[in-house]
Each structure stands twice: as C-alpha cells, then as structure tokens.
C-alpha cells in the first residue's frame, strides 16, 4: 500500500516544480499589482540621507533632513550608518543558506502560532487569510538578545553568531535614529525611546521565490507597519514599492544602504506630524529576492499616546491612549486586509 506524502506547507516547496501560480495565490482582478503602472523614477525615488555627521558638528542638518523625510515621505534610505559592509553581506548569506536548506531541516522551525518568538511560516497569517502571499519568512525576536538567541536555528552553523551581531548593530543604529526623530519633533532626544517602554526588537528574513506569473499575486500587499520604526535591508533585487501621491513608486536597492520607514506608533507619538505610509512587495519571474526587516517596537505594556508637548487647543491629541499589546492584537486579527488599525484609536 502506498504511503501518502505529507502535504507541503511552505511556498518554496509547493512551487519548486510548477510553472504557474496556484489558485490560492491568485488575487482578484481588482486587487492585482499593476506592474506597468509603477513609477521607476531616477534619481532615487525616496530621500537618501548620509548619517556620517549625525554625531558631528553638522548633526542639526542631518536631524532636519530626517525630520523632513519623515514628514514628506515616511520613507528614506540611509548610508554611512555604521553597520559594517561585511556584516551586511553575511546576514544576507546566512538568510539565503537557511532558505536553501532541505525541507526537513527548515521545517524544524515551522509554526503558525504568532505567539512563538522564533518561527518559520509562510504568507502572513495563514489561519485568517483567504488568499496567500508569495512569501516564506523566518521571524525572530532579538531583544534582549540573551533571551532568544538559543531558540534560533543552529543551521547554518554560524547563523546565531552572524544574526546576533547584526541585531546588536541594528539596535545601536535604531536608537540613533529615534533620537534624531525625537529632536526633529522638538522633543527631548530620548523621548521616543522612553515612550517605547522596555522595548522589543523583532526581525524577519523574507524569502520571495521566483514567480512564474508575478502579475497575479503579491509578495506582500499594501500595508502599514504596526511597530515604531522599520530598518529594512534589501538584496540587489528590487521589490519594495511605496505609495506616494496616489502612485506606487519602486524603491531601488542601494548596496549596503538601509530603507527606513515610520510605523504606526511613531505616527501616534508625533500626533500625526509624521505618517506611516502604505508599502508593498512585488515579485518577479527572473530572480528570488531576500529582504531582512528589523521591527523596533514598544514593549507590550507600553502606553502609547501623543506627547503633551505636541498638543494644544489648535492641535488636540489625534489618538486615544492604548497599550501596544492592545494595538498589535487588533493588527494581527485584521491581518493585511485593511491598511492600518490606527483609525480604531482615533479621538472622535
């Protein structure tokens, strides 16, 4: 008697031998990426900020540039950020090696429980969504590092060493950026860092396989990030697009640069001066793509609200107070069907 094969759970394994998009990944016609209607502007489509003098005599100039980018775009890229080029290449290497492991080895990390602090999964929230996204991902909690590193994959053999060092360097960079954003709002430089409570840092390794019909599906549909700030590392393959002035704009990867975007929590902490912006990931038929976003978050019990210094009679608080746990619960349950949950917390 033949033994039934175990059903494939990860996109990578489902599509390894097919030349079409399975029906569960096909979007309705009205909700497909218009790949030919995307602006591919040059010079860079979003601001590029040089952080070389963030700690020097021209700090105020850099802070002003960051503030302008947060207000006008919600997205910007940074160079000369202090994270070594070798470490950047190493993190992309171990991510690629992980997703190229045999299925049996990768699946040791698989879970669809969003409460698990280390887990491999696919799409976004497979228990709630009707249409899947063309993505597998490894999600890792990474602050405090010593609380989580033992849970991480041990294959590749240097995974924990490389990823741990990368997490520490990105945390240092994130705190520098949060200080600059606080200053650009006229707040004390440590205001946002303190507002996030004990803080949390998560990262994802996103793997987007080659797609035979990229016009039918998304890597991730348009969404806003629920956290405070995201530090995104892309490989050389384009896929990130940002909504600006009603049009999708492709964000060209710059070698060794990071893409920074404002999340919903900083929108609240700026009392709507800085906006979280819709963005999405598209896929292509020629190359696989890897991206490594780091999400810097409030701790679950942190109370998020507009600062008193940014509110007055003419500028009342736009949002009610809420805990990050309360916010994230609603975000996760709604999934990516709606762009943002912030409307649920607005003062009426």
N, C-alpha and C positions, 0 to 999 in steps of 0.2 A: 504493500500500500504506500502511495506517495505521501510524503510529509509536506504539509502546507508551508509555504515560505512565510516568514514574518513580514508583515506589511512595512513598507518604507515610511519613515516619519519625517526625515529631513529632505528638503528640496533638492539638495546636492545629489542624494541617492535616487530620488524619484525621477529626476530628469537626466540622469547620466547617459541614458541611451535613447532619448527621444528627440525628435526634430520638430516638435510642435509644443505649444503651451497647453497643458492640461486644462480642462474646462473650469476647475476650481480656482484657477488663477486669472481667468479672463474677466476683465471689467466690463460693465455695461458700456454701450457706445458713448453715452453722455459723460462717462467718467474714465475716459482713456487719455493717456498723455498725448497731446498734440506735439509730436516731436519736431515738426517742421515750423511750428509757431513760436519756438523758443528764441529769445534774443541771445545772440552769441557775440556780445559786444567786446570790443577792444578799445582802449586799454582795459585793465581788469574791471570786471563788472561790479565789484564791491570795493570799498576803500582798502588799501594796503598800508598798514601803519608800521613804521620802524620803531621797535622798542629799545633800540640801542642806548638812547639817552633817557630812559624812564627813571634812572637813578642819578642822573647828572644835572647840570645847570639848566638844561632845556626841558626839565620834567613838565613844567606847566604847559609847554607847547604840545607835548605828547598827550597829556591829560585832556587838553582841549580837543585834540584830534579824535581821541577815543570817545569823548562826550558827543562830538558832532556825528561820529559814525553810529553811535547808539541811537541818537535821536532821528537821524535821517534814513538809516538803513536797517538797523537792528542786527546787521551782519558786518563783519570786517575780517580781513586777514592780517596776520602779524608775522614779521620776520625779525631776525636778531633777538630772539626771545629767550635764549639761554638754555634751551633743551638741545643737547649735542646731536649733531647730524648722525653720528654713528648709532646713537640710541634710537633715533627715528627709524633708521634702516633696519635695526634689529627687531623693533616691535612689529614692523610690517613683515619681516621674515618669519618670526615665530607664529604670527597670525596665519600666514599662508601655509606654513608647515602644519599647523593644527588642522586646518580645514582640508588638507590633503591627506590626513591620516586615514587608515582604513575605517570603514563604517563602525565596526565593532569597537574600535578604540575611541572614536569620537562619542559614541552613544553612552559611554560610561558617565558622561557629564550631562545627559539629556534629562530635562524635566519641564513640565508645563505649569509648575507651581510658581507663581510670581513672587512668593514669599521666600523662595530659596535664594540665598545670597551668591551662589555660583550655579549657573545653569546654562546648558546649551538648549536652544529651541529654534523655532522657525516662524516665519511671517511676523506677526506682532502678538496677538492674543488668540491662539487657535481655538480656545474654548468659547469665544464670544463672536468671532467674525464669520461672515458668510463667504467672503472672497479672500483668498490668501494672497500674501505679498511675496514677491520673488526675492526672498532673503532667508538665510540662516544666520543665527547670531549666537555668540557666547557672551553672556552677561556676567560681570564680576563686580562684587563690592570690594572696595580697596582702601577705605579709610575708616578706622585706624588699620593700617596695613597688617599688623601682627594678629588682628582678629580674624582675618580672612585668607591670608596667603596659603595656609595649609589646606584649604579647600580646593584651590585652583588645580587645573590639570598639571600632571607631572610629565606629560609627553606633549611637545618636545622636551628634552631633558633640561634645557635651560629656560623653560617657559617662566617659571616662578621668579627666577633671578632677573631676567630681562624685563618682565612686566612690572615687577616690584620696583625696580629702579625707575622705570618710565613713570609709574604712578607718583612717586615721590617728586620727580622733577616737574610733572604737570601740576601737582598741588602747589608747589612753590610759585609757578607761573600764574596759576589761578588767583592766588592771594594778592599778587602784584596787580593783576587786572581789576580785582574787586576794590582794592584801594583807589586805583585811578578812577573807576566808575563812581565810587562814593564821592571823591573830590570833585569830579565833574558836575555832580549834582549840588555842590555846595555843602555837603555833609562832612562830618568827621571822617578821616580816611579809613577808620576801622568800623564804620557804622554798619555796612552791609555784612561784613564778616561776623560781627556780633549778633546781628539780626538773624543769622542762619543757625544760631544755637551751637550745639556741639558739632554740627555739620556732618555731611555724608558725601562720599565720593564714589560714584559708580562708573564703570566703563563698559563699552560693548565692542566686540570685534564683529563687524558686519561682513558677511560674505555674500556677494551677489554673483551667482554663476552666469555664464553666457546664456543669453535668452534667444531662442530662435525667432520669436515674434515680439520684439520689445514694444511695439505699438499697442499691444493688447493688455499690458499689465504694468504694475509699478514695483520698484524695489521697496519703496515706502510712499504712500500717497501724501498729499499735502497735510501738514500738521505743524503745531507749535510745540516747543519743548516745555514740559511741566516744571522743570528744575529752575535753578537760578541762572546758570551760565553753562554753555557747552563749548568745549575745546575739541575741535574736530581735526584729526589727521586723515588726509586722503592719500591713496597711492596715486599713480600718474594717470589713472583712468577717470575721466570726467563722469559725473552722475548727479552731483548736487545741483539743485535749481532752487532759486529764491523768487518769491512773488514780489514784484516791485512795480508800482503804478499800474496794477492790473495785468501785468505780463510776467511770464516766467523767464527768468534770466539764468543762464548757465554760469556756474562758478568754476572757472578754470583752475585746476590744481596748480599750485606753485611749489616747486620742490622745496622740502624742508620748512614750509610755512604751515601755520595753523589757521583754520577758519574759526572765528569766534562768533557765537550768536547769543543774544539775550533771550532768556527763558521767561516764563510767566511770572516767576517770583520777583525778578528784578523789575518787571513791568509794574507790579504792585508796590514794590519798595521805592520806585521812582514816582509813584502816584500818576502813572500813565505818561510821564515825560518820555520814557523810553519804551518802545513797543516790541513785544515778542512777535516774530514775523513768520508767516507761512513758508515752509520749505518742503521739498520732496526729493526723492531719489529715483532716477530712471535707470533702466538697464540697457544693455546693448548686445548685439549678436556676435561681436568680434572678440571681446575680452571679458574675463572675470574682473570683478572690482572688489577691493577691500577698503573699508573705512574703519577708523578707530575713534569714536567719540568718547570723550570723558564728560560725565554729567556731574556738576557740582551742585549739591542740594542742601536745603535746610535739613536739620535733624527732624525726625517725625513730630516731636513735641514742640518744635519752634513755632511761635505765634507770628504770623506774617501780617503786616498791616502797613499802610502808608505812614511815613515819618511825619511827626507833628511839624517839623521844620519845613515841610513841603506842602502844608495845608494851611489855609486861612479862609476868610469869608469869600474871597473870589475864587479860591481853588480848594473846594471841600474834598475830603477823602473820597476817592472814587470807589474804594473797596471796603468791605467789612473785614474785621479781623477773622483769621482762621488758622488752624494748625496745618502744617504741611501734610501730616497724615490724612487729615480730612480732605484736603485738596487732591492728593495723589490717589486716594481711594476712588474718587469720582472720575478722575482722569483714566484710571485703568479700566473701570467698569464701562465707560463710554467708548474706550479704545480710540481708533483713528477715524471713527465715523463722523465726528464733528471736530473742527479745527482746534478748539480751545474750550477749557472749562471756566475761564475767568468770568464769563457772564453770570455764572451761578453765584458769584460772590460780590457782585456789584451792589453798591448802595442804590436803592431805587429812589 
